[in-house]
Amino acid sequence: MEHNFLHVFRLTVEGLAEPVEFRMFHDLDDVMEVTDGFAKYVARQEDDFLPIGTKAAVRASKVVQIEHVRVEKVAK
């Protein structure tokens, strides 16, 4: 499976004043399918942390909204 697309999500996290971005590589460009899959992934994480960039993480159970921002084709 090749991850040919970069999806960017905006996460609203309880306790943070501003939304944060989460970047995820995927083999599909289908926004609805990838967003659904990502939302289910976040729900399964319970009290685990999601990395935000390379210097931060947020507790998955504190994510209250997920918004798909954009998808980009990854150059090979």
C-alpha positions in Angstrom: 0.0 0.0 0.0 1.5 3.3 -1.1 0.6 6.5 0.8 0.2 8.8 -2.2 -1.9 11.5 -0.5 -1.4 13.8 2.5 -4.6 14.6 4.4 -4.6 17.5 6.8 -7.2 17.7 9.6 -8.0 20.5 12.0 -8.7 19.1 15.5 -10.6 21.0 18.1 -9.3 19.9 21.5 -10.9 20.5 24.8 -8.8 22.8 26.9 -6.9 24.4 24.0 -7.7 27.9 22.8 -6.9 27.2 19.2 -7.4 24.2 16.9 -4.4 22.1 16.0 -3.5 20.4 12.7 -2.9 16.7 12.3 -1.2 15.4 9.1 -1.8 11.9 7.9 -0.5 10.1 4.8 -3.0 7.7 3.1 -3.3 5.7 -0.1 -6.8 7.2 -0.9 -7.8 10.7 -1.9 -11.5 10.1 -0.9 -12.1 12.8 1.7 -15.2 11.2 3.2 -13.7 7.8 3.5 -10.4 9.0 5.0 -12.2 11.4 7.4 -14.5 8.6 8.6 -11.6 6.3 9.1 -9.6 8.9 10.9 -12.5 9.7 13.2 -12.9 6.0 14.1 -9.2 5.8 14.7 -9.3 8.7 17.1 -12.3 7.2 18.9 -10.4 3.9 19.4 -7.4 5.7 21.0 -9.3 6.5 24.2 -6.6 7.8 26.5 -3.7 7.5 24.1 -2.0 10.6 22.7 -2.1 11.8 19.0 1.2 13.4 17.8 0.8 16.9 16.6 3.9 17.6 14.5 7.2 16.5 16.1 7.1 18.4 19.4 3.6 18.0 20.8 0.7 15.5 21.4 -2.9 15.7 22.5 -4.9 13.2 24.4 -7.3 11.6 21.9 -10.2 11.5 24.3 -10.1 15.4 24.4 -10.7 15.8 20.6 -14.2 17.2 20.3 -14.2 18.0 16.5 -12.4 16.8 13.4 -12.4 18.9 10.3 -10.8 17.8 7.0 -8.8 20.8 5.7 -7.2 19.6 2.6 -5.6 16.7 0.6 -2.5 17.0 -1.4 -0.9 14.5 -3.9 2.5 13.5 -2.7 5.2 14.0 -5.2 7.4 11.0 -5.9 
